[in-house]
Structures are given as structure tokens and as C-alpha cells.
Amino acid sequence: MLSDREKLILHFVALMTIARMTGVNKEEHLIGKMMDDIRRERCRSVAPEDVDDILEEVSEEMQSSKIMFKELMDESIWSMTGVRPDKHRGWDDMK
């Protein structure tokens, strides 16, 4: 059984994925409203003042994971094709 905190994280990640894949307009406002509703209906033990901190931690982890997944994908493509990914991307990644 998932804790209310785990449920909140699950729903947030699902909402973010759907919003990004579908190109929802006013994404932040819509997700904020939906997360309020989800917390109230499905995650009652999570205090409203804790939600922003939890979602910020999840967002930071998602950003870190993005880099890791890119590296893993590059390695997988290299092992399947024998073509090394271009690691010389200039300075753009240093922003």
C-alpha cells in the first residue's frame, strides 16, 4: 500500500508526463489546481504546506534523471549500432 506522500508523487509525475506529451496550455496553473484536488481527495495526510517542498524535490530529481537517462540511451545506441554518440556538444551544456 502506498503512503499518501508516495501517492502524491505518483500523481504529480503522471500529470507532468501527460501535460508535456500533450502540450497542455497554462500547464503550471492546471497542474497546481489538480495537485490541490489530488491532495485533498487522495493524499489527506500530506499537509498543504508540505506539498510545494515535496514537488520541488521531485522536480529536482527529474532534472537529474534526465541527464542520466540521456547517458544511458547514448550507451545503448552505441552498443546496438557501434556508432559513438557525439560527446563534443560545445559549451551549450554549460549554461
C-alpha positions in Angstrom: 0.0 0.0 0.0 1.4 3.4 -1.0 1.7 6.1 1.6 -0.1 9.4 0.9 3.3 11.0 0.1 4.1 8.3 -2.4 0.6 8.7 -4.0 1.2 12.5 -4.3 4.5 11.9 -6.1 2.9 9.3 -8.4 0.1 11.6 -9.4 2.5 14.5 -9.9 4.8 12.6 -12.2 1.8 11.2 -14.1 0.4 14.7 -14.5 3.7 16.2 -15.6 4.2 13.4 -18.2 0.7 13.8 -19.7 1.0 17.6 -19.7 4.3 17.6 -21.5 3.3 14.9 -24.0 0.0 16.6 -24.9 1.3 20.2 -24.8 -1.3 21.5 -22.4 -1.8 25.2 -22.3 -1.2 27.0 -18.9 0.4 23.9 -17.6 1.6 25.3 -14.3 -1.9 26.7 -13.3 -3.7 23.5 -14.4 -1.2 21.1 -12.6 -1.3 23.3 -9.5 -5.1 23.1 -9.3 -5.2 19.4 -10.0 -2.5 18.7 -7.3 -4.6 20.7 -4.8 -7.6 18.5 -5.7 -5.5 15.3 -5.5 -4.0 16.2 -2.2 -7.5 16.9 -0.8 -9.1 13.8 -2.2 -6.3 11.1 -2.2 -3.5 12.3 0.0 -5.2 13.8 3.0 -2.4 13.2 5.5 0.0 15.4 3.4 -0.2 18.9 4.9 -0.9 21.6 2.2 2.3 23.5 3.3 4.4 20.4 2.6 3.2 19.9 -1.0 5.5 22.6 -2.5 8.6 21.2 -0.8 7.8 17.6 -1.9 7.1 18.6 -5.5 10.3 20.7 -5.7 12.3 17.7 -4.6 10.6 15.6 -7.2 11.3 18.2 -9.9 15.0 18.4 -9.0 15.3 14.6 -9.1 13.5 14.5 -12.5 16.0 17.1 -13.8 19.0 15.0 -12.6 17.4 11.8 -14.0 17.1 13.5 -17.4 20.9 13.7 -17.7 21.3 10.1 -16.5 18.7 8.8 -19.0 20.4 10.6 -21.8 23.7 9.0 -21.0 22.1 5.5 -20.7 20.3 6.0 -24.1 23.6 7.1 -25.7 25.3 4.0 -24.4 22.5 1.7 -25.5 22.5 3.2 -29.0 26.3 2.8 -29.2 26.2 -0.9 -28.1 23.5 -1.6 -30.7 24.9 0.3 -33.6 28.6 0.6 -32.9 28.3 4.4 -33.6 29.6 6.5 -30.7 27.3 9.4 -29.7 28.7 12.8 -30.3 30.1 13.9 -27.0 31.5 17.1 -28.3 28.5 19.4 -27.9 30.3 22.6 -27.5 29.7 24.8 -24.5 25.9 24.8 -24.7 25.6 22.2 -21.9 27.4 24.6 -19.5 24.6 27.1 -19.3 
